[in-house]
Amino acid sequence: MNTLALDAALRERCRAITPEIIALRHAIHAHPETAFQEERTAREVAERLRALDIEVTTGVAGTGVVGLLRGGQPGPTVALRAEMDALPIQEQTGAAYASTTPGRMHACGHDGHTAILVGAAGALAALRAHLSGDVKLIFQPAEEQVAGASRMCAAGVMSNPPVAAIAALHGWPGLPLGTINVSPGPVMASADAFEIAITGRGGHGAMPHLTVDPVVAACEVVGALQSIASREVSPNAPVVVSVTAIHAGEAYNVIPEAARLRGTVRTLDPAVRARIPERMRRIAAGVCAAHEAEARVDYQECCPVTANDPRACRAIREAAEPLLGAASVRGDGPPSMVSEDFACYLAEAPGAILRLGLGDTPSLHNPRFDFPDAAVPLGVALMARVGLRLLGCGW
């Protein structure tokens, strides 16, 4: 089958399965499961892959699913990845297929990503005899905890057979429907977590002079940490230091013994990232020492910078332009300070993550966010074409 005939067959297959894949997204949306609890979703994915005569491995990294679609011709193995987990958010969309689980919803589009990859698997399976190589389909748990990808990699999903290149998509509110953006270099920030334990000396709220107040010290630490971004890092190197939780005390008239701060650090530069822990420890210790308190900083590196491979970006654009038109395929998107554990796969093979336009929808992680149905067939056709194009790149 020549290239034009293959493309026509792929388009027709994608059109034919669109209603089924939209219904699958609705079903996944209605039954959201958070990190490492994605059992129902994993079963649904595995059953559909098996029905396509795709080799399936379940229970990977807990609840992950990996499918291997073997092509009819020799060639490399490339991978396509989606995430299955939901968020601990109470849904407010009012959709007919809204979450049936209180306090859980798909507010980041992982229902769409999963359904799209199942659809792409179906489209490619129909053409398996013409595939020059194999396509590995990775459905991972726990992206929201930036923990699932590292565990999947540790379980060997990028080997046996080794993956030559990998791609993923992420729905992107605000980017027009029918467009994509895939940019080389850093596109999403690293994600680190920190906890600062501040110890003072408790006492009566009416006699603060007899105490060492950890609350006052904690408040000053919060402000002082902002000097990392404003005074210790170049303005040309984006960095975010956010304290997102403060815990101290129980009673209105008691100065507590201790306070605890938690938060996140995001950067786009690994060199900047490497310097943050020492700066944070120095600032926390110095501020607390001024109050005769003590500080202990627990700093955890969670996810590296997501940096797209230029060659993979070019392959994705070449796959997308015949489908969307050259004007709708952009490579100039600014990086985002949100994080993606897709970076873990990129540490083992070249690849790229693309942003799929979702139009004028509420932002990600918003209780009113809902992955638009109109984006699903575009995503299916796009990911199937990306799989084909990656196979033909001669990695």
Secondary structure, 3 states (H helix, E strand, C coil): CCHHHHHHHHHHHHHHHHHHHHHHHHHHHHCCCCCCCCHHHHHHHHHHHHHCCCEEEEEECCCEEEEEEECCEEEEEEEEEEECCCECCCCCCCCCCCCCCCCCECCCCHHHHHHHHHHHHHHHHCCHHHCEEEEEEEEECCCCCCCHHHHHHHCCCCCCCCCCEEEEEEEECCCCCCCEECCCEEEEECEEEEEEEEECECEECCCHHHCECHHHHHHHHHHHHCHHHHHHCCCCCCEEEEEEEEEECCCCCEECCEEEEEEEEEECCHHHHHHHHHHHHHHHHHHHHHCCCEEEEEEEEEECCEEECHHHHHHHHHHHHHHHCHHHEECCCCCEEEECCCHHHHCCCCEEEEEEECCCCCCCCCCCCCCCCCHHHHHHHHHHHHHHHHHCCCC
